[in-house]
Amino acid sequence: MIRISPGEPLHEVKASRHYVLNWAAALQANQPIAGAAPSTVLPAIDRRLIHQVVLQHVRAWPEWVHDMQAAGAQAYAVLTLCRAAETLATGRQVSKLAAAEAARSRYPEWSAVIDWAQDWWYHGGSDSDHGRFEDVRRFVENISARSLRQYDVLPDSGLILPGPETINP
């Protein structure tokens, strides 16, 4: 596959199960960048697969976070766990911003860390900032453990098709 992300040049990456989340998001939005709409070239996805992939990431984050010394990586970790928690809870993939909002309601005790991550991400944070490594590590470990306890079961079968109404459980 090819990939481009902020701060990265266009480059080749090995396809993995992780990219099924991009596939599902493309189907959900169903907006072409150029050419045909995603629904005309991508098959539907069983939402159980999305659930499994998100759980796989949730299981891995407590190990991954130990390498995240840069403030930007820490903010990314917090917002990504917020997105994972929202996907597991609702079956919907949402933006980092929407996920942070939902997570503040779902985990009010973590509001300060979520606020910091959102502010860093959306208001020009710098990797020269000190970050909040210990808070972020605790957040990741806590949300990962809670998510696994609550959602480590497969949802009912259902396909993810174009349009946001079909991604809901």
GROMACS elastic network, one bead per residue, 0.5 to 0.9 nm:
[ bonds ]
;  ai    aj funct       b0    kb
    1    11     6  0.83995   500
    1    12     6  0.56133   500
    1    13     6  0.54049   500
    1    14     6  0.61932   500
    1    15     6  0.57847   500
    2    10     6  0.67605   500
    2    11     6  0.54727   500
    2    13     6  0.58896   500
    2    14     6  0.84924   500
    2    15     6  0.88481   500
    3     8     6  0.85679   500
    3     9     6  0.81873   500
    3    10     6  0.56181   500
    3    11     6  0.55093   500
    3    12     6  0.61976   500
    3    13     6  0.67446   500
    4     7     6  0.83637   500
    4     8     6  0.59011   500
    4     9     6  0.59339   500
    4    11     6  0.65902   500
    4    12     6  0.89084   500
    5     8     6  0.53275   500
    5     9     6  0.74417   500
    5    10     6  0.78588   500
    6     9     6  0.82709   500
    8    11     6  0.79439   500
   13    16     6  0.89439   500
   15    18     6  0.78618   500
   15    19     6  0.66662   500
   16    19     6  0.58487   500
   16    20     6  0.78196   500
   17    20     6  0.55745   500
   17    21     6  0.79992   500
   17    49     6  0.89983   500
   17    53     6  0.65370   500
   18    21     6  0.59778   500
   18    22     6  0.77911   500
   18    50     6  0.89942   500
   18    53     6  0.63422   500
   18    54     6  0.81064   500
   18    56     6  0.88732   500
   18    57     6  0.81667   500
   19    22     6  0.51416   500
   19    23     6  0.64134   500
   19    24     6  0.87208   500
   20    24     6  0.61039   500
   20    25     6  0.85351   500
   20    45     6  0.83833   500
   20    49     6  0.81943   500
   20    50     6  0.70371   500
   20    53     6  0.78352   500
   21    24     6  0.50880   500
   21    25     6  0.61537   500
   21    26     6  0.85739   500
   21    50     6  0.64664   500
   21    53     6  0.77234   500
   21    54     6  0.81967   500
   21    93     6  0.83247   500
   22    25     6  0.50293   500
   22    26     6  0.60912   500
   22    27     6  0.85856   500
   23    26     6  0.51311   500
   23    27     6  0.62863   500
   23    28     6  0.86313   500
   23    38     6  0.85428   500
   23    42     6  0.77523   500
   23    45     6  0.83932   500
   24    27     6  0.50425   500
   24    28     6  0.60437   500
   24    29     6  0.86484   500
   24    44     6  0.81047   500
   24    45     6  0.68170   500
   24    47     6  0.87683   500
   24    50     6  0.77733   500
   24    93     6  0.83945   500
   24   160     6  0.67388   500
   24   161     6  0.81024   500
   24   162     6  0.88553   500
   24   167     6  0.86838   500
   25    29     6  0.61552   500
   25    30     6  0.81996   500
   25    93     6  0.68509   500
   25    94     6  0.87626   500
   26    29     6  0.53186   500
   26    30     6  0.56391   500
   26    31     6  0.72573   500
   26    32     6  0.85231   500
   26    37     6  0.88891   500
   26    38     6  0.61553   500
   26    39     6  0.82573   500
   26    42     6  0.88724   500
   26   162     6  0.82529   500
   27    31     6  0.81518   500
   27    37     6  0.84923   500
   27    38     6  0.56571   500
   27    39     6  0.57823   500
   27    42     6  0.74397   500
   27    43     6  0.86703   500
   27    44     6  0.76586   500
   27    45     6  0.87639   500
   27   160     6  0.72603   500
   27   161     6  0.59714   500
   27   163     6  0.72509   500
   28    31     6  0.86425   500
   28    38     6  0.88772   500
   28    39     6  0.87522   500
   28    93     6  0.85825   500
   28   160     6  0.71791   500
   28   161     6  0.63761   500
   28   164     6  0.54715   500
   28   165     6  0.85643   500
   28   166     6  0.78501   500
   28   167     6  0.69966   500
   29    32     6  0.87852   500
   29    38     6  0.84155   500
   29   162     6  0.65635   500
   29   163     6  0.60164   500
   29   164     6  0.71323   500
   30    37     6  0.56900   500
   30    38     6  0.53194   500
   30    39     6  0.61444   500
   30   161     6  0.88038   500
   30   162     6  0.55376   500
   30   163     6  0.67535   500
   31    34     6  0.88987   500
   31    36     6  0.86397   500
   31    37     6  0.57104   500
   31    38     6  0.68418   500
   31    39     6  0.89080   500
   32    35     6  0.61969   500
   32    36     6  0.59579   500
   32    38     6  0.63565   500
   33    36     6  0.84132   500
   33    37     6  0.81895   500
   34    37     6  0.82186   500
   36    39     6  0.81735   500
   36    40     6  0.64382   500
   36    41     6  0.72576   500
   37    40     6  0.56040   500
   37    41     6  0.71745   500
   37    42     6  0.89053   500
   38    41     6  0.53931   500
   38    42     6  0.56782   500
   38    43     6  0.87509   500
   38   162     6  0.81367   500
   39    42     6  0.54190   500
   39    43     6  0.69639   500
   39    44     6  0.77545   500
   39   161     6  0.73152   500
   39   162     6  0.61178   500
   40    43     6  0.79331   500
   42    45     6  0.88256   500
   43   161     6  0.83090   500
   44   159     6  0.58957   500
   44   160     6  0.55329   500
   44   161     6  0.53945   500
   44   162     6  0.83050   500
   45    48     6  0.84379   500
   45    49     6  0.72523   500
   45    50     6  0.78720   500
   45   158     6  0.81677   500
   45   159     6  0.52398   500
   45   160     6  0.50538   500
   45   161     6  0.72115   500
   46    49     6  0.56419   500
   46    50     6  0.71890   500
   46   157     6  0.65199   500
   46   158     6  0.54476   500
   46   160     6  0.60344   500
   47    50     6  0.50211   500
   47    51     6  0.62355   500
   47    52     6  0.86358   500
   47    91     6  0.75162   500
   47   155     6  0.77121   500
   47   156     6  0.82380   500
   47   157     6  0.66411   500
   47   158     6  0.56747   500
   47   159     6  0.56503   500
   47   160     6  0.59781   500
   47   167     6  0.74554   500
   47   168     6  0.89886   500
   47   169     6  0.82166   500
   48    52     6  0.61533   500
   48    53     6  0.86528   500
   48   154     6  0.59651   500
   48   155     6  0.59953   500
   48   156     6  0.72232   500
   48   157     6  0.62398   500
   48   158     6  0.74357   500
   48   159     6  0.85288   500
   49    52     6  0.50544   500
   49    53     6  0.61889   500
   49    54     6  0.86016   500
   49   154     6  0.88493   500
   50    53     6  0.51676   500
   50    54     6  0.61505   500
   50    55     6  0.85708   500
   50    87     6  0.86701   500
   50    91     6  0.84018   500
   51    54     6  0.52384   500
   51    55     6  0.61765   500
   51    56     6  0.86070   500
   51    87     6  0.76834   500
   51    88     6  0.64329   500
   51    91     6  0.76435   500
   51   151     6  0.86808   500
   51   152     6  0.87667   500
   51   153     6  0.87257   500
   51   154     6  0.70022   500
   51   155     6  0.75906   500
   52    55     6  0.51219   500
   52    56     6  0.61391   500
   52    57     6  0.88000   500
   52   152     6  0.84342   500
   52   153     6  0.88151   500
   52   154     6  0.75040   500
   53    57     6  0.64575   500
   53    58     6  0.87084   500
   54    57     6  0.51764   500
   54    58     6  0.61852   500
   54    59     6  0.86732   500
   54    84     6  0.60845   500
   54    85     6  0.87269   500
   54    87     6  0.76912   500
   54    88     6  0.73613   500
   55    59     6  0.61166   500
   55    60     6  0.86308   500
   55    84     6  0.79532   500
   55    88     6  0.79690   500
   55   144     6  0.88343   500
   55   147     6  0.81338   500
   55   148     6  0.70577   500
   55   151     6  0.80184   500
   55   152     6  0.70354   500
   56    59     6  0.52583   500
   56    60     6  0.64588   500
   56    61     6  0.89930   500
   57    60     6  0.50270   500
   57    61     6  0.61871   500
   57    81     6  0.88707   500
   57    84     6  0.81581   500
   58    61     6  0.54766   500
   58    62     6  0.78200   500
   58    81     6  0.71523   500
   58    84     6  0.70810   500
   58    85     6  0.85923   500
   58   140     6  0.86678   500
   58   143     6  0.84481   500
   58   144     6  0.53761   500
   58   145     6  0.83278   500
   58   147     6  0.75681   500
   58   148     6  0.74461   500
   59    62     6  0.69271   500
   59    63     6  0.83563   500
   59   144     6  0.65314   500
   59   145     6  0.80950   500
   59   148     6  0.75073   500
   60    63     6  0.57289   500
   60    64     6  0.62778   500
   60    65     6  0.88061   500
   60   144     6  0.87021   500
   61    65     6  0.58225   500
   61    66     6  0.88076   500
   61    77     6  0.77989   500
   61    81     6  0.81346   500
   61   140     6  0.67048   500
   61   141     6  0.76982   500
   61   144     6  0.72859   500
   62    65     6  0.55569   500
   62    66     6  0.72841   500
   62   137     6  0.73019   500
   62   138     6  0.88626   500
   62   140     6  0.59827   500
   62   141     6  0.52897   500
   62   142     6  0.89387   500
   62   144     6  0.71768   500
   63    66     6  0.59156   500
   63    67     6  0.80244   500
   63   141     6  0.89189   500
   64    67     6  0.59156   500
   64    68     6  0.73071   500
   64    77     6  0.88877   500
   65    68     6  0.51960   500
   65    69     6  0.83866   500
   65    73     6  0.84577   500
   65    74     6  0.74917   500
   65    77     6  0.70454   500
   65   133     6  0.86512   500
   65   136     6  0.79623   500
   65   137     6  0.61981   500
   65   140     6  0.73586   500
   65   141     6  0.88387   500
   66    69     6  0.76161   500
   66   133     6  0.86103   500
   66   137     6  0.72008   500
   67    70     6  0.87901   500
   67    73     6  0.88850   500
   68    71     6  0.77347   500
   68    72     6  0.84735   500
   68    73     6  0.54494   500
   68    74     6  0.58168   500
   68    77     6  0.82698   500
   68   133     6  0.75852   500
   68   137     6  0.89965   500
   69    72     6  0.85897   500
   69    73     6  0.70524   500
   69    74     6  0.70054   500
   69   130     6  0.85621   500
   69   131     6  0.77230   500
   69   132     6  0.88681   500
   69   133     6  0.66050   500
   70    73     6  0.53458   500
   70    74     6  0.63992   500
   70    75     6  0.88313   500
   70   126     6  0.89304   500
   70   127     6  0.55007   500
   70   128     6  0.76195   500
   70   129     6  0.79016   500
   70   130     6  0.75651   500
   70   131     6  0.68038   500
   70   133     6  0.84802   500
   71    74     6  0.50258   500
   71    75     6  0.61848   500
   71    76     6  0.85465   500
   71   117     6  0.86869   500
   71   120     6  0.80306   500
   71   125     6  0.79206   500
   71   126     6  0.71390   500
   71   127     6  0.51016   500
   71   128     6  0.74093   500
   71   129     6  0.60624   500
   71   130     6  0.62620   500
   71   132     6  0.71521   500
   71   133     6  0.78073   500
   72    75     6  0.51014   500
   72    76     6  0.60852   500
   72    77     6  0.85732   500
   72   117     6  0.83289   500
   72   120     6  0.73172   500
   72   121     6  0.71663   500
   72   125     6  0.72437   500
   72   126     6  0.70503   500
   72   127     6  0.56570   500
   72   129     6  0.86825   500
   72   131     6  0.78258   500
   73    77     6  0.61436   500
   73    78     6  0.87808   500
   73   127     6  0.84033   500
   74    77     6  0.50501   500
   74    78     6  0.64099   500
   74    79     6  0.87622   500
   74   117     6  0.74669   500
   74   131     6  0.69584   500
   74   132     6  0.73078   500
   74   133     6  0.67013   500
   74   136     6  0.63204   500
   74   137     6  0.84060   500
   75    78     6  0.52493   500
   75    79     6  0.62480   500
   75    80     6  0.84576   500
   75   113     6  0.87817   500
   75   114     6  0.82807   500
   75   116     6  0.75922   500
   75   118     6  0.70873   500
   75   119     6  0.87987   500
   75   120     6  0.66400   500
   75   121     6  0.64534   500
   75   131     6  0.81268   500
   75   132     6  0.87557   500
   75   136     6  0.79811   500
   76    79     6  0.52365   500
   76    80     6  0.58485   500
   76    81     6  0.84834   500
   76    96     6  0.89387   500
   76   117     6  0.72882   500
   76   118     6  0.89421   500
   76   121     6  0.75429   500
   77    80     6  0.51459   500
   77    81     6  0.61536   500
   77    82     6  0.85786   500
   77   117     6  0.86099   500
   77   136     6  0.76293   500
   77   137     6  0.89813   500
   77   140     6  0.73553   500
   78    81     6  0.53025   500
   78    82     6  0.62591   500
   78    83     6  0.87697   500
   78   100     6  0.85807   500
   78   113     6  0.77231   500
   78   114     6  0.66064   500
   78   117     6  0.63776   500
   78   118     6  0.86079   500
   78   136     6  0.66167   500
   78   139     6  0.72876   500
   78   140     6  0.67928   500
   79    83     6  0.62376   500
   79    84     6  0.86493   500
   79    96     6  0.56218   500
   79    97     6  0.79436   500
   79    99     6  0.71512   500
   79   100     6  0.63242   500
   79   114     6  0.72754   500
   79   117     6  0.67488   500
   79   118     6  0.72221   500
   79   121     6  0.87740   500
   80    83     6  0.50035   500
   80    84     6  0.61727   500
   80    85     6  0.86069   500
   80    96     6  0.69576   500
   80    99     6  0.84136   500
   81    85     6  0.60547   500
   81    86     6  0.85317   500
   81    99     6  0.87622   500
   81   139     6  0.88135   500
   81   140     6  0.68629   500
   81   143     6  0.71333   500
   81   144     6  0.74862   500
   82    85     6  0.51806   500
   82    86     6  0.62602   500
   82    87     6  0.86800   500
   82    96     6  0.73515   500
   82    99     6  0.52774   500
   82   100     6  0.57634   500
   82   101     6  0.87921   500
   82   102     6  0.78183   500
   82   103     6  0.57253   500
   82   104     6  0.89282   500
   82   114     6  0.83432   500
   82   143     6  0.83195   500
   83    86     6  0.51264   500
   83    87     6  0.61405   500
   83    88     6  0.85955   500
   83    93     6  0.70127   500
   83    94     6  0.65684   500
   83    95     6  0.71842   500
   83    96     6  0.61345   500
   83    97     6  0.89127   500
   83    98     6  0.82162   500
   83   100     6  0.74418   500
   83   102     6  0.89149   500
   83   103     6  0.83324   500
   84    87     6  0.50994   500
   84    88     6  0.61189   500
   84    89     6  0.85062   500
   84    93     6  0.80999   500
   84    99     6  0.83459   500
   84   147     6  0.85625   500
   85    88     6  0.51726   500
   85    89     6  0.60345   500
   85    90     6  0.85305   500
   85    99     6  0.80573   500
   85   103     6  0.76020   500
   85   143     6  0.76769   500
   85   144     6  0.83904   500
   85   147     6  0.64291   500
   86    89     6  0.50588   500
   86    90     6  0.58926   500
   86    91     6  0.74031   500
   86    92     6  0.69587   500
   86    93     6  0.72247   500
   86    94     6  0.75314   500
   86    99     6  0.61173   500
   86   102     6  0.70651   500
   86   103     6  0.73655   500
   87    90     6  0.54028   500
   87    93     6  0.52864   500
   87    94     6  0.74948   500
   87    99     6  0.87645   500
   88    91     6  0.56563   500
   88    92     6  0.78503   500
   88    93     6  0.89910   500
   88   147     6  0.76178   500
   88   150     6  0.89833   500
   88   151     6  0.64027   500
   89    92     6  0.81627   500
   89   147     6  0.86554   500
   89   150     6  0.88718   500
   89   151     6  0.75372   500
   90    93     6  0.84034   500
   90   167     6  0.88770   500
   90   168     6  0.64016   500
   90   169     6  0.67431   500
   91   155     6  0.88721   500
   91   167     6  0.61886   500
   91   168     6  0.51104   500
   91   169     6  0.56007   500
   92   164     6  0.77513   500
   92   167     6  0.57369   500
   92   168     6  0.57722   500
   92   169     6  0.82222   500
   93    99     6  0.86303   500
   93   167     6  0.81744   500
   94    97     6  0.80403   500
   94    98     6  0.60431   500
   94    99     6  0.61016   500
   95    98     6  0.52190   500
   95    99     6  0.60276   500
   95   100     6  0.85132   500
   96    99     6  0.50163   500
   96   100     6  0.60545   500
   96   101     6  0.86655   500
   96   118     6  0.81233   500
   97   100     6  0.52071   500
   97   101     6  0.64237   500
   97   102     6  0.88232   500
   97   118     6  0.70848   500
   97   122     6  0.85760   500
   98   101     6  0.51369   500
   98   102     6  0.62963   500
   98   103     6  0.86037   500
   99   102     6  0.50875   500
   99   103     6  0.59819   500
   99   104     6  0.85814   500
  100   103     6  0.50207   500
  100   104     6  0.61699   500
  100   105     6  0.88302   500
  100   111     6  0.88760   500
  100   114     6  0.63157   500
  100   115     6  0.78751   500
  100   117     6  0.87406   500
  100   118     6  0.70600   500
  101   104     6  0.53390   500
  101   105     6  0.68140   500
  101   106     6  0.88925   500
  101   114     6  0.86199   500
  102   105     6  0.53380   500
  102   106     6  0.61861   500
  102   107     6  0.84992   500
  103   107     6  0.55205   500
  103   108     6  0.75156   500
  103   110     6  0.82849   500
  103   111     6  0.79225   500
  103   114     6  0.77668   500
  104   107     6  0.53026   500
  104   108     6  0.50227   500
  104   109     6  0.80303   500
  104   110     6  0.69057   500
  104   111     6  0.51700   500
  104   112     6  0.88076   500
  104   114     6  0.69510   500
  104   115     6  0.83215   500
  105   108     6  0.55692   500
  105   111     6  0.83038   500
  106   109     6  0.89783   500
  107   110     6  0.56260   500
  107   111     6  0.69687   500
  107   143     6  0.86795   500
  108   111     6  0.51314   500
  108   112     6  0.85423   500
  109   112     6  0.77552   500
  109   113     6  0.89881   500
  110   113     6  0.55525   500
  110   114     6  0.62752   500
  110   115     6  0.86145   500
  110   139     6  0.71389   500
  111   114     6  0.50337   500
  111   115     6  0.58528   500
  111   116     6  0.84424   500
  112   115     6  0.50692   500
  112   116     6  0.61336   500
  112   117     6  0.86822   500
  113   116     6  0.50724   500
  113   117     6  0.62159   500
  113   118     6  0.85966   500
  113   132     6  0.80635   500
  113   135     6  0.68729   500
  113   136     6  0.69848   500
  113   139     6  0.77183   500
  114   117     6  0.51438   500
  114   118     6  0.60782   500
  114   119     6  0.84511   500
  115   118     6  0.51785   500
  115   119     6  0.59799   500
  115   120     6  0.84656   500
  116   119     6  0.51452   500
  116   120     6  0.60390   500
  116   121     6  0.85287   500
  116   131     6  0.89214   500
  116   132     6  0.86071   500
  117   120     6  0.51131   500
  117   121     6  0.60272   500
  117   122     6  0.85026   500
  118   121     6  0.51263   500
  118   122     6  0.59284   500
  118   123     6  0.79710   500
  119   122     6  0.54017   500
  119   123     6  0.53976   500
  119   124     6  0.79573   500
  119   125     6  0.74097   500
  120   123     6  0.56101   500
  120   124     6  0.61361   500
  120   126     6  0.75619   500
  121   124     6  0.64133   500
  121   125     6  0.60916   500
  122   125     6  0.75613   500
  125   128     6  0.85774   500
  125   129     6  0.73393   500
  126   129     6  0.54989   500
  126   130     6  0.89922   500
  127   130     6  0.75721   500
  127   131     6  0.79496   500
  128   131     6  0.84602   500
  130   133     6  0.82970   500
  131   136     6  0.87092   500
  132   135     6  0.54715   500
  132   136     6  0.59484   500
  132   137     6  0.84966   500
  133   136     6  0.50723   500
  133   137     6  0.59552   500
  133   138     6  0.85622   500
  134   137     6  0.50606   500
  134   138     6  0.61774   500
  134   139     6  0.85077   500
  135   138     6  0.52069   500
  135   139     6  0.60724   500
  135   140     6  0.86314   500
  136   140     6  0.60669   500
  136   141     6  0.85189   500
  137   140     6  0.52232   500
  137   141     6  0.61683   500
  137   142     6  0.85314   500
  138   141     6  0.51679   500
  138   142     6  0.59749   500
  138   143     6  0.84747   500
  139   142     6  0.51726   500
  139   143     6  0.59550   500
  139   144     6  0.82054   500
  140   143     6  0.53746   500
  140   144     6  0.57832   500
  140   145     6  0.83671   500
  141   144     6  0.52474   500
  141   145     6  0.60958   500
  141   146     6  0.85857   500
  142   145     6  0.52624   500
  142   146     6  0.61071   500
  142   147     6  0.84658   500
  143   146     6  0.50776   500
  143   147     6  0.58624   500
  143   148     6  0.84044   500
  144   147     6  0.51752   500
  144   148     6  0.61115   500
  144   149     6  0.86128   500
  145   148     6  0.52061   500
  145   149     6  0.61829   500
  145   150     6  0.86339   500
  146   149     6  0.51569   500
  146   150     6  0.61330   500
  146   151     6  0.83780   500
  147   150     6  0.51896   500
  147   151     6  0.56276   500
  147   152     6  0.74402   500
  148   151     6  0.53763   500
  148   152     6  0.50032   500
  148   153     6  0.87077   500
  149   152     6  0.61518   500
  150   153     6  0.80361   500
  151   154     6  0.77364   500
  151   155     6  0.87033   500
  154   157     6  0.83542   500
  155   158     6  0.85402   500
  155   169     6  0.76710   500
  156   169     6  0.76603   500
  157   169     6  0.88290   500
  158   166     6  0.86115   500
  158   167     6  0.84128   500
  158   169     6  0.75721   500
  159   166     6  0.74545   500
  159   167     6  0.74635   500
  160   163     6  0.85442   500
  160   164     6  0.88553   500
  160   166     6  0.58413   500
  160   167     6  0.51017   500
  160   168     6  0.84485   500
  161   164     6  0.83073   500
  161   165     6  0.87803   500
  161   166     6  0.58156   500
  161   167     6  0.69477   500
  162   165     6  0.83759   500
  162   166     6  0.69701   500
  162   167     6  0.83005   500
  163   166     6  0.60156   500
  163   167     6  0.74772   500
  164   167     6  0.55850   500
  164   168     6  0.72854   500
  165   168     6  0.59988   500
  166   169     6  0.79327   500
